[in-house]
Amino acid sequence: MGNSLKAILAFVPSNKCQKYLLEDLEEMPVDKTVDLSGRQMRRLPVHICSFRELVKLYLSDNNLNHLPPELEQLQNLQILALDFNNFKALPLVVCTLKQLCILYLGNNKLCSLPLELRLLQNLKTLWIESNCLQYLPEVVCELSLLKTLHAGSNALRSLPWQLQGLQELRTIWLSGNLLSEFPPVLLDMPFLEVIDVDRNSIRFFPSLAHLSGLKLVIYDHNPCRNAPRVAKGVRRVGRWSEETPEPRKRSGAVIDITLDEKPLLPPAAKAEPD
C-alpha cells in the first residue's frame, strides 16, 4: 500500500478504511506482537484493544495525538512504542498498563509527564528524548525498577536530586540538552554504568573517579576546560580522552573508544524486556 493512499485513508474514520489500514489484521498474531508503525494513522483502531494477550504494540511514526480508553484492556502489554507521533500529553490510559517494561515516547511534543506514570512500577526502560521537556519530571524518580533513561535532545538545565533514589538505574542519556554544569546528583549515584552528557554547555567536569560502577562516560561537544577524572578502565569519549585521568603513569592509561563505537540504541532498534 502506498504511503500517499494511507495518508488519505487515515482521514476517513469508516471501519472499512481503518480495516484497510490494518491490512486485515483480524486476529492476534501468534507472537503476540502488533506493529502498526508508519501507517499514517490518526487514531488507533479500537479493534486492536480486543487482543488482550498482546505483549508488544508498536505505533511509532504515525499521526496519533490520543489513544482510546479501551487500550486499558491490554493488561499483558510489556512494550509500547509511541515515538514519532504528535502527543502533547501522555494519554492517562497508558498509565493503566501496569505490566509495561519498556515505553517509547521520544520525538513527540511532551512538556511534562502525568503523576499517574508512577503506577508503572515494572518500567525498566523509558525513552523521552526529543520532546519539549525543560525539566525532568520528578515522577520519573518514582519508577523504582528503571534501568535505562533516555532524555536527550530536550531543554533540560538540571536534574532533580530525587533521581539518586533510582538504585537500579544503570544508563542515563542526556545528550543535546542545556546543562551548564555536570548534574551534581549523578555524583551520588555510584551504581551508574553509562553517563552521556554529550552536546551540552558544561565548562568544567568534577572527578568521577569515585563512581565505582562507571564503565563509560560520553562528554564530547561541551566547552569544557578539562576531561573528567575516572577510575582505571573506564572509557571516555570527548576531548583529551586519550590522556590519563591521573598524573601520567606507566599503567594508568584509560581505555578510549571512538565516536563510531558509541553504543547508542537507534529508535528503530526496539529493546526487549529483560
N, C-alpha and C positions, 0 to 999 in steps of 0.2 A: 504494500500500500504506500503510495507516495505521501511525502510529508505535507504537501500542499492540500491534498484531499483530506488528510487527517485534521489539518488546521481548520478546514471548512466545517467538517463534521463535528468538531469539538464545540462549535457554537450551537449545534442542534441538539436539544435535550431529549428528543424522542428515544424510546427504548431501542428501536431498530438501529438508529445511528450509533447509539452507545454500544450496542452489541457488536456492531461492525468494528468499532474502535478496539473492542476486546478480542476481536478475531475469533469469535465463537468459543471463548473460554467459559464453558458452562459448568464444568466440574473441577473440583480442586485437583491440581496436579499431584502426581504420586509423590514427588519430592517435597510437597508442602511449601512450594515457593511460587510466588506470582511476581513477575517482572513486567511492569507497565511503564517503564522508563521511556521517555521520548515519544509519547503518544499525543502530545499537544492537548492533553485533557485539561478541562477547566473544572471538572468535578469528578470525584471518584464514584464510579458506578456502584450503587448500593449492593448489587448482586455479589460483589466480591466479599462483602461482610458476612455472607452466609457460609463462607469456608472456615468454619470455626476451629479447625485443626491447623490452620495456616501458621507457619513458623517464620517465614521470611516474606516481606512485602516491599518491593522496590517501586517507588513512584517518582524517581528522580527525573529532572529535565522535562517538566510539564508546565502548566499554567495554573496550578492549584493555589487557591488562597483560603480554602476552608475544607473541612472534612465532615462527612455525615456522622451523626451521633451513633448510627449503627456500627461504627468501627469498634465500639466497645465490646462487641461480640467476639472479637479476635483475642481472647484471653490467653492463647498459647503463642502469640506472636513474640519472637525474640529479636528480630531485626526489622527496623522500619527506616526506610530511606526517603526523606522528604527534601533532599537537597536540590538546588537549581529549580526553585518554584517561586511563587510570589507571596509567600506568607509574611504578613506584617506582625502577626501574633501567632504563637503556637496554639493550635486548637486544643482546648482542655480535654477533649476526648482522648488525646494521645496519652495523657497522664493517668488514664484508667487502665492502661495496658501494662500491668504490673510485672509481667514476665520479660519485658524488654531488657535485652543486654546491650544492644547497640542501637544508637539513634543518630541519624544523619540529618542535620538541619542547616548545613552550610549553603552559602550562596542564596540567601533569601533576603528579607528586609526587616529582620527582627531587631528591635531596640531593647527588648527585655525578655525575660522568661517568667512564666507564672509560678507562684509559690507552690502550686499543685505538682510541680515537677518533682518535689521531694517524695512523692508517692512511688516513684520509680526506683525502689531500693535495690533492684537487681541490675541496675545500669552499670556497665563496666567501661563503655566507650561512648563518648559524646563529642560530636563534631558540630561546632557552631561557628566555623570560620566564614569569613566573607559575609558578614552581616553588618548591622549598624550599631553594634554594642559600644557604648562609651565607658562602660564599667562591666566587670564580670559579675553577673547576678549572684548574690550571696546564696541563693537556693542551690546553686551548683555544689556548694560546700557541704550540703547535707546528703549528697549521694555517696554513702559510706563505702561502697564497693568500687567506685570509679578508679580505673587503672590508666585510662588514656583520655586526655582532654586536648582537643584541637580548637584553639580560639584565635588563630592567626587572622590577619587581614581584617581587623576591626579598628576601633579607635580607642583601645584601652590605654590608660595612662598609669594605672596601678592595679594591684591585686588585693583582695580583702585578706586580712590576717587569718580569717576563719579557714582559709584554704589549707593551713597546716594540719587541720583535723582529718584530712583525707589520707589516712595511713596506707591505703592501698594504691595511691597514685604513683605511677612509675614514669609516665611520659607526659610532658606538657609542651605544647607547641604554641608559641606566642609571636611568631614572626609577623612582620608587617603591621605593627601597632604603633602607638605613640609613647612608648615607655622612655622616659628621660633618665631613669636610673634602674639599675638591676633590682627587681622586686624583692624587698627585704624578707618577705615571708618565705621565699624559696630557700633562704639561708637556714631556715629552721625545719627543712624537710630532707633529712639525710637519706631517706628511702628513695628519692627521685633517681632515676637512671638516665633519663634523657631530658635535657632542657634546651629549648630552641628559642632564642631571643633575636634571631636574625632580622635585619631590616627594621631597627628601631632607632632611637636617638640617645642611646646610652653612651656617656662620655667616660665613665670610669667603672671598672669591674672590681668588686671585692674578691677576696680569696674564696675559692670554692673547695679548697683542699680538704676541708673537714667533712664534706658530703661523702660519706663512706660508700653509698650505693651508686654514685655517679659513674656513668660509663661514657657519656657523650655530651658535650656542650657545643652548641652552634651559636656563634655570636657575630658572624660576619655582617658587613654592611651597617656598622654602627660607627659613629665618630669618636670611638674610644681612644684613650691615650695609653692603654695597657691591655694586655691579654689577661684573662682571669687565671689565677693560680689554681692548679688542680693537682690531685694526687697522682702518683706514678701509675701509668697505664690508662689514664682517662684520655679519651680522644677529644680534640678540639678542632673546630672549623672556624677560621677567622684570621685576622691579622696577627702576625707573629706566632702563629700556631706551631710553626716548625721549631720554635725556640723552646728551651726547657722552662718550666714554670718556676723552678728553683734556681739559685745561682748555679751556673753550669758545672755539672759533674759528669764523670765518665758514664755512670749508669742511670743518669737522671732524665734521659730524653723522654719526651711524651710522644706517644704514637699519634701520627697525624693521618687524616683522611682528606681526600679531595672533595670538592663540591659535588662532583659527579657521583660520589658514593653516599651522598646524604640520604639516609633511609626514610624518605617521605613515602607515605601511602597515598597514591593519587585517588581522587574522588571516585573514579570508575572501578577501582580495585576494592570492593567492599570486604571488610574484615568479617571473620567468622567468630562466633562466641567461643570462649574457652571451654 
